């Protein structure tokens, strides 16, 4: 059984410009449209939220992502780099 303090497996680096999330919405005609957000977009949004909320490096926030799958994630403010 793995220890709770085990290090996560090494993962290949991800470019800031790679697509991290696609948000589906509609254009003015009502047709579906996907807006692609990069890793940089998501990090900038997280950094902005951390600054607005006055979070310190040790604070933890909970983020919920909607859509077909619900995912809740804890993010430590110190892990977000502007």
C-alpha positions in Angstrom: 0.0 0.0 0.0 1.3 3.4 -0.9 2.2 5.9 1.8 0.1 9.0 2.1 3.3 11.1 1.9 4.5 9.4 -1.3 5.7 11.8 -4.0 3.5 12.0 -7.1 4.8 10.3 -10.2 7.0 12.3 -12.6 4.9 13.8 -15.4 6.2 15.3 -18.6 6.3 19.1 -18.6 3.3 20.9 -20.1 3.7 24.1 -22.1 1.8 27.1 -20.8 0.2 27.5 -24.2 -1.3 24.0 -24.4 -5.0 23.7 -24.1 -6.0 22.8 -20.6 -9.8 23.2 -20.7 -12.5 23.6 -23.3 -15.6 25.5 -22.2 -18.7 25.0 -24.3 -21.0 28.0 -24.8 -23.0 29.3 -27.7 -22.4 32.2 -30.2 -25.0 34.9 -30.9 -26.9 32.5 -33.3 -27.3 29.9 -30.5 -24.9 27.5 -32.2 -22.6 25.6 -29.8 -19.0 26.8 -29.6 -16.0 25.7 -27.7 -13.6 28.2 -26.1 -10.1 26.8 -25.5 -8.3 27.9 -22.4 -4.6 27.4 -22.0 -2.7 26.5 -18.9 -1.5 30.1 -18.8 -5.2 31.3 -18.9 -6.1 29.1 -15.9 -3.0 30.0 -13.9 -3.6 33.7 -14.5 -7.3 33.4 -13.3 -6.1 31.5 -10.2 -3.4 34.1 -9.5 -5.9 36.9 -9.9 -8.3 35.2 -7.5 -5.6 34.7 -4.9 -4.6 38.4 -5.1 -8.2 39.6 -4.9 -8.9 37.3 -1.9 -5.7 38.3 -0.2 -4.5 34.6 0.1 -1.2 33.8 1.6 1.2 31.0 0.4 -0.3 28.6 3.0 -4.0 29.1 2.2 -6.0 26.4 0.4 -9.0 27.1 -1.8 -11.6 24.7 -3.2 -12.5 25.0 -6.9 -15.4 23.2 -8.5 -15.5 22.5 -12.2 -18.9 22.0 -13.8 -19.9 20.2 -16.9 -20.6 16.5 -17.5 -18.2 15.5 -14.8 -18.0 17.3 -11.5 -14.5 17.7 -10.1 -13.6 19.4 -6.9 -9.9 20.3 -6.4 -8.0 21.8 -3.5 -5.4 24.4 -4.6 -2.7 25.8 -2.3 -2.3 29.5 -3.1 1.5 29.2 -2.9 1.4 26.8 -5.8 0.0 29.5 -8.1 2.5 31.6 -10.0 1.4 34.7 -11.8 
